[in-house]
């Protein structure tokens, strides 16, 4: 992705075309990160409406292993969330229990 002086972005179809368009003195940043889909849509015990839950940090979680009893930090787009509340992914494969509330 390339930014111009006004903050507008241009996207490139091919990674090799980025190098041809760089001006002298530009900074090129590489990182070795992985992006995981950290957003789940869950439902509370009292309703079937979709509630967005976004996992903030996997820490040292083995993403290929089981996650039973693994504490994660997450944001839940819902009001009045309390310790002990449970949420379930709509397909029923994942359930989440709130063990702490910040903010």
Secondary structure, DSSP 8 states (H G I E B T S, - for coil): -EE-TTS-EE--SSTHHHHHH--TT-------------EEEEEETT--S-EEEEEEE-TT--TTS--TT---EEEE--SS--TT-EEEETTSS-EEE------
